[in-house]
Amino acid sequence: MKQLKLRDFIFFLFFFTESLTLPTKPEDVDDFKITQKFIEDNTAFITIITFAQYVQEATFEDVEMLVKDMVNYKDRCVANRTRPECFRLPNNVLQEKICAMKGLPQKYNFSQCCGNVDFERRMCFFLNKKADVGFLPPFPTLDPEEKCQDFKKSSESFLNHYVYEVARRNPFVFGPTLLSVAARFAEVAGACCEEQRTVGCFQRRAAPVIQYLRAFSAYQKNVCGALLKFGPKVLNLINIAILSQKFPKIGFQELSSLIEDISSKYDACCEGDVVQCIRSMSKVMNHICSKQESISSKIKECCEKEILERGECIINSNKDDRPKDLSPGEAKFTDSENVCQGRDADPDNFFAEFTYEYARNHPGLSIPEILRITHVYKALLSNCCHMENPPDCYRHAEDRFNKTTEKSLKIAQQECEHLQNWGENGLKYHYLIRLTKTAPQLSTEELIFLSKNMVTALTTCCTLSEELACVDNLVDLVLGELCGVQNNRTINPAVDHCCTTNFAFRRHCFAGLEVDKTYVPPPTSKDLFTFHADLCQAQNEELQRKKDRFLVNLVKRRRQLTAEQLQTLFTGVTNAVEKCCEAEAPEACFNEEGPKIDG
């Protein structure tokens, strides 16, 4: 298999046998050939990603068997594209081949999916995905020297293993993103295995790749959760707000056309159809570049690049400059005498245009805040348009908008004050306690992960000028992680209510949550405050993980205690560990100090 290169960023690849429309312009034909060739060279990666995300328990040997089958299928179609089997949807072909693998559906408990066809089968495979990957073994870690030996021995096998392990642990990340992760890691391995200090090299160079994966994973799970829980209308409003802020000079009709292409992209990407996801992404980027003069002045250089480089360039481009003559367009929605008639004529288009105008005129607001304003406006008109004189009612809409934003700002400011007062460690323990009290059903690892992400969001944002927008946007991604993608995820009634009632206001909803009273904690163990000398052998990171796990277990069993009481107990544990690990007889010290903590 041809080694991926970073320049081959994957946001617009076509699959090897299929295209909805044949290219007609000479440049389109050239682009099609380039992407077609790339996919033909890298069929294995696409197969590995799709299979590992659908059937996370499958072994690498299972995956290798399917890869061999799909490569043979590709070779037959490349040799003769008129074969009847080559006109079928690749995702259907792949799922059928998975179902045909002897004993596999029974072994991994997805036989029910194989009894369905088309949409029902695709959705069954999608619902088979598990966000909590605690059932999988720990991510295999090799000594850097071993990594390099394996990489030099067979870069293809090494990267295939890496993609398999990453994909099965990230079942909701879009296929193109994982292909880009593979490309980036290939560059990391290639560079580090040429250096003498491989340990430091891998640590330094792999960190941005992990960061890239986490960022895209959080965003993609958030928008897919919005689509699957709230439907395409909410997802369209999210994209309208994002694009209106990024491309403020775009016209509303042009934006509406672009949103149609984007909506089809998410249908495929969220469902896990890697092939259709790739094609839809290509369509979106080509649309933007074909209309760049009316969309943005910041993407000219991006659109002049080879087709495989455009996506990342456009995504990372700066927001376009706001037009100097940009008028406060939302005035037509608060000052006009005909607002109610406009709403009644076409409600979806009406509120989409309001979102567009408000977002492009308020670039400093977060995306969730823009959606909150739209929700408040909808509720206001629902009331005003039944009155004798509607304009007198909705003319004061801006006051409602400001109150909503002030409430959001207050929440963000409180969180940033916590960071300033408690520091990063104190803030992490605050969120560990708070999240465990409100969602004790989550696994210990999930609670630790979410708490760390909350701290990261605040340490990233609380020193920025656009504090509210940054905090609101990043914390919303953490809540998206907590709520999950699928409709069948349930935690407890209060959390489920916040996750499924109103996408825009779920942050406000979570801010009001307290202890979950429906949770039945595990019995309190007498050994909860029993510690042993082996704790002193733990290195810094390992010791920190053990302390975090202890705090979660403590909160799950003592939820009736206040945060202050829990913090006091935890501080007692920390002090005891420090004291006993410095003692001549740590075990004896722990036997003496442990009972005192809970005394």
For each residue, the residues with C-beta under 8 A, 3 or more apart:
1: 41 42 43 44 45 156 160
2: 41 42
3: 155 156 159 186
4: 8 42 45 159 179 182 183 186
5: 8 183 186 187
6: 9 183 184 187
7: 306 308 309
8: 4 5 38 183 308
9: 6 180 183 308 309 311 312
10: 13 175 176 179 180 183 278 308 311
11: 176 180 278 281 282 285 310 311 312 315
12: 35 278 281 282 285 286 307 308 310 311
13: 10 35 38 39 176 179 278 279 282 308
14: 18 19 32 35 36 39 278 279 282
15: 18 39 46 90 275 278 279
16: 36 39 40 43 74 77 78 90
17: 74 77 81 86 87 90
18: 14 15 87 89 90 275 279
19: 14 22 23 32 279
20: 279
21:
22: 19
23: 19 28 29 31 32
24: 28 29
25: 28 29
26: 29 30
27: 30 31
28: 23 24 25 31 32
29: 23 24 25 26 32 33
30: 26 27 33 34
31: 23 27 28 34 35 307
32: 14 19 23 28 29 35 36
33: 29 30 36 37
34: 30 31 37 38 306 307 308
35: 12 13 14 31 32 38 39 282 307 308
36: 14 16 32 33 39 40
37: 33 34 40 41
38: 8 13 34 35 41 42 308
39: 13 14 15 16 35 36 42 43 46
40: 16 36 37 43 74 78
41: 1 2 37 38
42: 1 2 4 38 39 45 46 179
43: 1 16 39 40 46 47 67 70 71 74
44: 1 47 48 67 70 71 156 160
45: 1 4 42 48 49 159 160 163 179 182
46: 15 39 42 43 49 50 175 179 274 275
47: 43 44 50 51 63 66 67 70 71 94
48: 44 45 51 52 63 67 160 163 164 167
49: 45 46 52 53 163 167 175 178 179 274
50: 46 47 53 54 91 94 175 272 274
51: 47 48 54 55 58 62 63 66 94 98
52: 48 49 55 56 58 63 163 164 167 168
53: 49 50 56 129 167 168 170 171 172 173 175 272
54: 50 51 95 98 110 125 128 129 171 272
55: 51 52 58 62 98 104 108 110 128
56: 52 53 129 130 133 136 168 169 171
57: 108 135 136
58: 51 52 55 62 63 104 108 168
59: 62 63
60: 63 64 160 161 164
61: 64 65
62: 51 55 58 59 65 66 101 104
63: 47 48 51 52 58 59 60 66 67 164
64: 60 61 67 68 160
65: 61 62 68 69 101
66: 47 51 62 63 69 70 94 97 98 101
67: 43 44 47 48 63 64 70 71 160
68: 64 65 71 72
69: 65 66 72 73 97
70: 43 44 47 66 67 73 74 93 94 97
71: 43 44 47 67 68 74 75
72: 68 69 75 76
73: 69 70 76 77 85 93 97
74: 16 17 40 43 70 71 77 78
75: 71 72 78 79
76: 72 73 79 80 83 85 86
77: 16 17 73 74 80 81 83 85 86
78: 16 40 74 75 81
79: 75 76
80: 76 77 83 86
81: 17 77 78 86
82: 86
83: 76 77 80 86
84: 87 88
85: 73 76 77 88 93
86: 17 76 77 80 81 82 83
87: 17 18 84
88: 84 85 92 93
89: 18 92 93 275 276
90: 15 16 17 18 93 94 275
91: 50 94 95 122 273 274 275 276
92: 88 89 95 96 118
93: 70 73 85 88 89 90 96 97
94: 47 50 51 66 70 90 91 97 98
95: 54 91 92 98 99 113 121 122 125
96: 92 93 99 100
97: 66 69 70 73 93 94 100 101
98: 51 54 55 66 94 95 101 104 105 114
99: 95 96 104 105 113 114
100: 96 97
101: 62 65 66 97 98 104 105
102:
103: 106 107
104: 55 58 62 98 99 101 107 108
105: 98 99 101 108 109 110 111 113 114
106: 103 109 111
107: 103 104
108: 55 57 58 104 105
109: 105 106
110: 54 55 105 113 114 124 125 128
111: 105 106 114 115
112: 115 116 124
113: 95 99 105 110 116 121 124 125 128
114: 98 99 105 110 111 121
115: 111 112
116: 112 113 120 121 124
117: 120 121
118: 92 121 122
119: 122 123
120: 116 117 123 124
121: 95 113 114 116 117 118 124 125
122: 91 95 118 119 125 126 271 272 273
123: 119 120 126 127 271
124: 110 112 113 116 120 121 127 128
125: 54 95 110 113 121 122 128 129 272
126: 122 123 129 271 272 486
127: 123 124 486 488
128: 54 55 110 113 124 125
129: 53 54 56 125 126 171 172 272 486
130: 56 133 135 171
131: 171 172 484 485 486 489
132: 135 443 446
133: 56 130 136 168 169 171
134: 443 445
135: 57 130 132
136: 56 57 133 168 169
137: 140
138: 141
139: 165 169
140: 137 165
141: 138
142: 146 147 150
143: 146 147
144: 147 148 192 198 199 201 202
145: 148 149 198
146: 142 143 149 150
147: 142 143 144 150 151 158 189 193 198 202
148: 144 145 151 152 189 192 193 198
149: 145 146 152 153
150: 142 146 147 153 154 157 158
151: 147 148 154 155 158 189 190 193
152: 148 149 155 193
153: 149 150 157 158
154: 150 151 157 158
155: 3 151 152 158 159 186 189 190
156: 1 3 44 159 160
157: 150 153 154 160 161
158: 147 150 151 153 154 155 161 162 189
159: 3 4 45 155 156 162 163 182 185 186 189
160: 1 44 45 48 60 64 67 156 157 163 164
161: 60 157 158 164 165
162: 158 159 165 166 182 185
163: 45 48 49 52 159 160 166 167 178 181 182
164: 48 52 60 63 160 161 167 168
165: 139 140 161 162 168 169
166: 162 163 169 170 178 181 182 213
167: 48 49 52 53 163 164 170 171 173 178
168: 52 53 56 58 133 136 164 165 171
169: 56 133 136 139 165 166
170: 53 166 167 173 178 213 217
171: 53 54 56 129 130 131 133 167 168 272
172: 53 129 131 217 220 221 224 270 272 485
173: 53 167 170 177 178 213 216 217 220 221
174: 177 178 216 220 269 274 277
175: 10 46 49 50 53 178 179 269 272 274 277 278
176: 10 11 13 179 180 274 277 278 281 311
177: 173 174 180 181 213 216 217 220
178: 49 163 166 167 170 173 174 175 181 182 213
179: 4 10 13 42 45 46 49 175 176 182 183
180: 9 10 11 176 177 183 184 212 312
181: 163 166 177 178 184 185 209 212 213
182: 4 45 159 162 163 166 178 179 185 186
183: 4 5 6 8 9 10 179 180 186 187
184: 6 180 181 187 188 208 209 212
185: 159 162 181 182 188 189 206 209
186: 3 4 5 155 159 182 183 189 190
187: 5 6 183 184 190 191
188: 184 185 191 192 202 205 206 209
189: 147 148 151 155 158 159 185 186 192 193
190: 151 155 186 187 193 194
191: 187 188 194 195 201 205
192: 144 148 188 189 195 198 201 202 205
193: 147 148 151 152 189 190 198
194: 190 191
195: 191 192 198 201
196:
197: 200 201
198: 144 145 147 148 192 193 195 201 202
199: 144 202 203
200: 197 203 204
201: 144 191 192 195 197 198 204 205
202: 144 147 188 192 198 199 205 206
203: 199 200 206 207
204: 200 201 207
205: 188 191 192 201 202 208 209
206: 185 188 202 203 209 210
207: 203 204 210 211
208: 184 205 211 212
209: 181 184 185 188 205 206 212 213
210: 206 207 213 214
211: 207 208 214 215
212: 180 181 184 208 209 215 216
213: 166 170 173 177 178 181 209 210 216 217
214: 210 211 217 218
215: 211 212 218 219
216: 173 174 177 212 213 219 220
217: 170 172 173 177 213 214 220 221
218: 214 215 221 222 453 477 478 480 481
219: 215 216 222 223 477
220: 172 173 174 177 216 217 223 224 269 270
221: 172 173 217 218 224 225 480 481 484 485
222: 218 219 225 226 476 477 480 481
223: 219 220 226 227 235 238 266 270
224: 172 220 221 227 228 266 269 270 485
225: 221 222 228 229 480 483 484 485 499
226: 222 223 229 230 234 235 238 480 503
227: 223 224 230 231 232 234 235 266 267 270
228: 224 225 270 485 486 487
229: 225 226 483 487 499 500 503
230: 226 227 233 234 235 503
231: 227 234 235
232: 227 235 236 263
233: 230 236 237 348
234: 226 227 230 231 237 238 371 503
235: 223 226 227 230 231 232 238 239 263 266
236: 232 233 239 240 259 263 352
237: 233 234 240 241 351 352 355 371 374
238: 223 226 234 235 241 242 367 371
239: 235 236 242 243 259 262 263
240: 236 237 243 244 255 259 352 355 356 359
241: 237 238 244 245 355 359 367 370 371
242: 238 239 245 246 367
243: 239 240 246 247 250 255 258 259
244: 240 241 247 248 250 255 355 356 357 359 360
245: 241 242 248 319 359 360 363 367
246: 242 243 296 317 319 320
247: 243 244 250 255 295 296 319 320
248: 244 245 319 320 321 322 323 326 360 363
249: 294 295 296 297 320 322 323 326
250: 243 244 247 254 255 258 294 295 296
251: 254 255 294
252: 255 256 353 356
253: 256 257
254: 250 251 257 258 291 294 295
255: 240 243 244 247 250 251 252 258 259 356
256: 252 253 259 260 349 352
257: 253 254 260 261 287
258: 243 250 254 255 261 262 284 287 288 291 295
259: 236 239 240 243 255 256 262 263 352
260: 256 257 263 264
261: 257 258 264 265 280 283 284 287
262: 239 258 259 265 266 284
263: 232 235 236 239 259 260 266 267
264: 260 261 267 268 280 283
265: 261 262 268 269 277 280 281 283 284
266: 223 224 227 235 262 263 269 270
267: 227 263 264 270 271 280
268: 264 265 271 273 275 276 277 279 280
269: 174 175 220 224 265 266 272 273 277 280 281
270: 172 220 223 224 227 228 266 267 485
271: 122 123 126 267 268
272: 50 53 54 122 125 126 129 171 172 175 269
273: 91 122 268 269 276 277
274: 46 49 50 91 174 175 176 277 278
275: 15 18 46 89 90 91 268 278 279
276: 89 91 268 273 279 280
277: 174 175 176 265 268 269 273 274 280 281
278: 10 11 12 13 14 15 175 176 274 275 281 282
279: 13 14 15 18 19 20 268 275 276 282 283
280: 261 264 265 267 268 269 276 277 283 284
281: 11 12 176 265 269 277 278 284 285 311
282: 11 12 13 14 35 278 279 285 286 307
283: 261 264 265 279 280 286 287
284: 258 261 262 265 280 281 287 288
285: 11 12 281 282 288 289 310 311 314
286: 12 282 283 289 290
287: 257 258 261 283 284 290 291
288: 258 284 285 291 292 295 296 299 303 314
289: 285 286 292 299 302 303 310 314
290: 286 287
291: 254 258 287 288 294 295
292: 288 289 295 296 299 300 303
293:
294: 249 250 251 254 291
295: 247 249 250 254 258 288 291 292 299 320
296: 246 247 249 250 288 292 299 317 320
297: 249 300 320 321
298: 317 318 319 320
299: 288 289 292 295 296 302 303 313 314 317
300: 292 297 303 304
301: 304 305 313
302: 289 299 305 309 310 313 314 317
303: 288 289 292 299 300 310 314
304: 300 301
305: 301 302 309 310 313
306: 7 34 309 310
307: 12 31 34 35 282 310
308: 7 8 9 10 12 13 34 35 38 311
309: 7 9 302 305 306 312 313
310: 11 12 285 289 302 303 305 306 307 313 314
311: 9 10 11 12 176 281 285 308 314 315
312: 9 11 180 309 315 316
313: 299 301 302 305 309 310 316 317
314: 285 288 289 299 302 303 310 311 317
315: 11 311 312
316: 312 313
317: 246 296 298 299 302 313 314
318: 298
319: 245 246 247 248 298 363
320: 246 247 248 249 295 296 297 298
321: 248 297
322: 248 249 326 360 363
323: 248 249 326
324:
325:
326: 248 249 322 323 329 360 361
327: 331
328: 331 357 361
329: 326 332 356 357 360 361
330: 333 334 354 357 358 361
331: 327 328 334 335
332: 329 335 336 357
333: 330 336 339 354 357 377 397
334: 330 331 339 394 395 397 398
335: 331 332 391 395
336: 332 333 339 342 391
337: 391
338: 341 342
339: 333 334 336 342 343 381 385 390 391 394
340: 343 344 381 384 385 390
341: 338 344 345
342: 336 338 339 345 346 350
343: 339 340 347 350 351 381 385
344: 340 341 347 385
345: 341 342 350
346: 342 349 350
347: 343 344 350 351
348: 233 351 352
349: 256 346 352 353
350: 342 343 345 346 347 353 354
351: 237 343 347 348 354 355 374 377 378
352: 236 237 240 256 259 348 349 355 356
353: 252 349 350 356 357
354: 330 333 350 351 357 358 374 377
355: 237 240 241 244 351 352 358 359 370 371 374
356: 240 244 252 255 329 352 353 359 360
357: 244 328 329 330 332 333 353 354 360 361
358: 330 354 355 361 362 370 373 374
359: 240 241 244 245 355 356 362 363 365 370
360: 244 245 248 322 326 329 356 357 363
361: 326 328 329 330 357 358
362: 358 359 365 370
363: 245 248 319 322 359 360
364: 466 468 469
365: 359 362 369 370 373 405 468 469
366: 369 370 408 468 469 470 471 472 473 476
367: 238 241 242 245 370 371 472 473 476
368: 371 372 408 472 473 476 503 504 507
369: 365 366 372 373 404 405 408 468 469 472
370: 241 355 358 359 362 365 366 367 373 374
371: 234 237 238 241 355 367 368 374 375 503 504
372: 368 369 375 376 404 408 504 505 508
373: 358 365 369 370 376 377 401 404 405
374: 237 351 354 355 358 370 371 377 378 504
375: 371 372 378 379 502 504 505
376: 372 373 379 380 400 401 404
377: 333 351 354 373 374 380 381 397 400 401
378: 351 374 375 381 382
379: 375 376 382 383
380: 376 377 383 384 393 394 397 400
381: 339 340 343 377 378 384 385 390 394
382: 378 379 385 386
383: 379 380 386 387 393
384: 340 380 381 387 390 393 394
385: 339 340 343 344 381 382 390
386: 382 383
387: 383 384 390 392 393
388:
389: 392 393
390: 339 340 381 384 385 387 393 394
391: 335 336 337 339 394 395
392: 387 389 395
393: 380 383 384 387 389 390 396
394: 334 339 380 381 384 390 391 397
395: 334 335 391 392
396: 393 399 400
397: 333 334 377 380 394 400 401
398: 334 401 402
399: 396 402 403
400: 376 377 380 396 397 403 404
401: 373 376 377 397 398 404 405
402: 398 399 405 406
403: 399 400 406 407
404: 369 372 373 376 400 401 407 408
405: 365 369 373 401 402 408 409 468
406: 402 403 409 410
407: 403 404 410 411 508
408: 366 368 369 372 404 405 411 412 468 472 507 508
409: 405 406 412 413 468
410: 406 407 413 414
411: 407 408 414 415 507 508 511
412: 408 409 415 416 467 468 471 472
413: 409 410 416 417 467
414: 410 411 417 418
415: 411 412 418 419 458 462 471 475
416: 412 413 419 420 458 461 462 467 471
417: 413 414 420 421
418: 414 415 421 422 426 427 430 458
419: 415 416 422 423 424 427 455 458 459 462
420: 416 417 462
421: 417 418 426
422: 418 419 425 426 427 430
423: 419 426 427
424: 419 427 428 455 459
425: 422 428 429
426: 418 421 422 423 429 430
427: 418 419 422 423 424 430 431 454 455 458
428: 424 425 431 432 451 452 454 455 548
429: 425 426 432 433 551 567 570
430: 418 422 426 427 433 434 563
431: 427 428 434 435 450 451 454 455
432: 428 429 435 436 447 448 451 548 551 552 555
433: 429 430 436 437 551 555 563 566 567
434: 430 431 437 438 563
435: 431 432 438 439 442 447 450 451 454 482
436: 432 433 439 440 442 447 551 552 555 556 559
437: 433 434 440 514 515 516 555 559
438: 434 435 494 495 510 513 514 515 516
439: 435 436 442 447 482 491 492 495 516
440: 436 437 492 516 519 521 555 556 559
441: 491 492 516 519
442: 435 436 439 446 447 450 482 491
443: 132 134 446 447
444: 447 448 549 552 553
445: 134 448 449
446: 132 442 443 449 450
447: 432 435 436 439 442 443 444 450 451 552
448: 432 444 445 451 452 545 548 549 552
449: 445 446 452 453 481
450: 431 435 442 446 447 453 454 478 481 482
451: 428 431 432 435 447 448 454 455 548
452: 428 448 449 455 456
453: 218 449 450 456 457 477 478 481
454: 427 428 431 435 450 451 457 458 475 478
455: 419 424 427 428 431 451 452 458 459
456: 452 453 459 460 474
457: 453 454 460 461 471 474 475 477 478
458: 415 416 418 419 427 454 455 461 462 471 475
459: 419 424 455 456 462
460: 456 457 464 470 474
461: 416 457 458 464 467 470 471 474
462: 415 416 419 420 458 459 467 471
463: 467
464: 460 461 467 470
465:
466: 364 469 470
467: 412 413 416 461 462 463 464 470 471
468: 364 365 366 369 405 408 409 412 471 472
469: 364 365 366 369 466 472 473
470: 366 460 461 464 466 467 473 474
471: 366 412 415 416 457 458 461 462 467 468 474 475
472: 366 367 368 369 408 412 468 469 475 476 507
473: 366 367 368 469 470 476 477
474: 456 457 460 461 470 471 477 478
475: 415 454 457 458 471 472 478 479 507
476: 222 366 367 368 472 473 479 480 506 507
477: 218 219 222 453 457 473 474 480 481
478: 218 450 453 454 457 474 475 481 482
479: 475 476 482 483 499 506 507 510
480: 218 221 222 225 226 476 477 483
481: 218 221 222 449 450 453 477 478 484
482: 435 439 442 450 478 479 491 495 499
483: 225 229 479 480 489 495 498 499 500 506
484: 131 221 225 481 489 499
485: 131 172 221 224 225 228 270 489
486: 126 127 129 131 228 489
487: 228 229
488: 127
489: 131 483 484 485 486 499
490: 496
491: 439 441 442 482 495 496 499
492: 439 440 441 495 496 516 518 519
493: 496 497 518
494: 438 497 498 513 516
495: 438 439 482 483 491 492 498 499 510 513 516
496: 490 491 492 493 499 500
497: 493 494 500 501 509
498: 483 494 495 501 506 509 510 513
499: 225 229 479 482 483 484 489 491 495 496 506
500: 229 483 496 497
501: 497 498 505 506 509
502: 375 505 506 509
503: 226 229 230 234 368 371 506
504: 368 371 372 374 375
505: 372 375 501 502 508 509
506: 476 479 483 498 499 501 502 503 509 510
507: 368 408 411 472 475 476 479 510 511
508: 372 407 408 411 505 511 512
509: 497 498 501 502 505 506 512 513
510: 438 479 495 498 506 507 513
511: 411 507 508
512: 508 509
513: 438 494 495 498 509 510
514: 437 438
515: 437 438 559 560
516: 437 438 439 440 441 492 494 495 519 559
517:
518: 492 493
519: 440 441 492 516 556 559
520:
521: 440 524 556 557 559
522: 525 556 557
523:
524: 521 528 557 558
525: 522 528 557
526: 530
527: 530
528: 524 525 553 554 557 598
529: 573 594 595 597 598
530: 526 527 590 594
531: 535 573 576 577 580 590 594
532: 535 587 590
533: 536 537 580 586 587 590
534: 537 538
535: 531 532 538 543 546 577 581 590
536: 533 577 580 581 586
537: 533 534
538: 534 535 542 543 546
539: 542 543
540: 543 544
541: 544 545
542: 538 539 545 546
543: 535 538 539 540 546 547 577
544: 540 541 547 548
545: 448 541 542 548 549
546: 535 538 542 543 549 550
547: 543 544 550 551 570 573 574 577
548: 428 432 448 451 544 545 551 552
549: 444 448 545 546 552 553
550: 546 547 553 554 570 573
551: 429 432 433 436 547 548 554 555 566 570
552: 432 436 444 447 448 548 549 555 556
553: 444 528 549 550 556 557
554: 528 550 551 557 558 566 569 570
555: 432 433 436 437 440 551 552 558 559 566
556: 436 440 519 521 522 552 553 559
557: 521 522 524 525 528 553 554
558: 524 554 555 561 565 566 569
559: 436 437 440 515 516 519 521 555 556
560: 515
561: 558 565 566 569
562: 565 566
563: 430 433 434 566 567
564: 567 568
565: 558 561 562 568 569
566: 433 551 554 555 558 561 562 563 569 570
567: 429 433 563 564 570 571
568: 564 565 571 572
569: 554 558 561 565 566 572 573 597 598
570: 429 547 550 551 554 566 567 573 574
571: 567 568 574 575
572: 568 569 575 576 596 597
573: 529 531 547 550 569 570 576 577 597
574: 547 570 571 577 578
575: 571 572 578 579
576: 531 572 573 579 580 590 593 594 596 597
577: 531 535 536 543 547 573 574 580 581
578: 574 575 581 582
579: 575 576 582 583 589 593
580: 531 533 536 576 577 583 586 589 590 593
581: 535 536 577 578 586
582: 578 579
583: 579 580 586 588 589
584:
585: 588 589
586: 533 536 580 581 583 589 590
587: 532 533 590 591
588: 583 585 591 592
589: 579 580 583 585 586 592 593
590: 530 531 532 533 535 576 580 586 587 593 594
591: 587 588 594
592: 588 589 595 596
593: 576 579 580 589 590 596 597
594: 529 530 531 576 590 591 597
595: 529 592 598 599
596: 572 576 592 593 599
597: 529 569 572 573 576 593 594
598: 528 529 569 595
599: 595 596
